[in-house]
């Protein structure tokens, strides 16, 4: 099913809010004394780069393709992993808003 640009952007915003809630819950239950981890979005031409950061470190959480909302694992800091049939781990506009495709640390490995 083809989604409009606006639907994908709305689903992406919901996805990012969900990821922040997931990270907050995990951190409050397991590491309550550490500094809060924030989720930040760096938009690019083709992808949104989702980054986890605290005042001490930054790490790529994953990438989301702007054209269809596909959630992709990072290959490196600058690019997503796009090779092979297991590249897409989920979509931000699926029934779980893509949250089944992530952990508090990033996008899941292929199952």
N, C-alpha and C positions, 0 to 999 in steps of 0.2 A: 504494500500500500504506500503510495507516494504521499509524503508529508510536505506541508508548506514550510517555507523558511521561518515564519513566525511560530509555527507549532514546534519545530525543532529547537528554536531559541528558547521558548518557554519551557520545554521539557529539559533542556540543558540547565537552565537556571534552577529548576526543581531538583535535578540531579546533583548540582553543586551544593545546594542547601542540605540535601539528604546526606551527602558525603561529609559535610561539616558536622552534622548531628551524629553520624556514625563515629567519627573521629573523637568528638567531644565525649560521647558516652564511653567509648573504650578507654580514653585517657582518664576520665574521672573515676572509673572503676579500677583501673590497673596502675596508674601513675598520677595520683592526685596532686603531688607536690611539684611536679615538673611544670615548666612554662607551657602555656596553651599552644597547641599546634593549630595554625590557621591554614585554610584552603584558599588559594589564590588562583585566578584565571589570567593567563597571558594569551590574548587572541593573536592568531596568525592568519595568513591568507587562506589556508585550507583547513586548519585544525585549531581547536582551543587546547592550549597546554594547561593542564591542571597540576598545580604545584602545592606540595605540603611544605610549610615553613614554620619555624620558631625563630627566636632571635639568635639561635646557635647554628641552625642548619637549614638547608633547602634541598628538596628532592622532588623529582618529577613523579607525580601520582599516576598520571596517564594522559592520554590524548582523546579528544572527541572530534570526529570528522564533521565539519559544518554542513556538508551537503546532505547527509542522511542520519546524523546522530549516532554513528557507530562508535563504540568505545574500544580503544586500542591501547595495548600495553606499550610502554616506552621502549624504544630500541636504545636510545641514548638521550642526552639532555635536549637535543634539538629535533629529534624525529621519532615518530611512532614505528612500531614493528608492523609492517604491512605485507610481509611475504607469507605465502602459503594459505591453506584453507582455514587455519585456526587463528588468523590475525584478528578478526572481529570477535570480541568477547561478549558483546551485548549491544543494546541500543538504549539511548536515553528516553526514548518514547515507548518502551515496552511496558508491560503491566506493573513492573516493580520500579519503574523509572531508572532502570539500569543498575540499581543497587545490589542485585544478585551477582553483578560482575565485578564487585570490588570488596576489599577488606579495608581495615583502618590504615593499612600501609600502601595500598595501591590496587591496580587492576589485577585480577586473578590470572594465574597461568592457565593455559588451555587444559581442559579436562578430558 
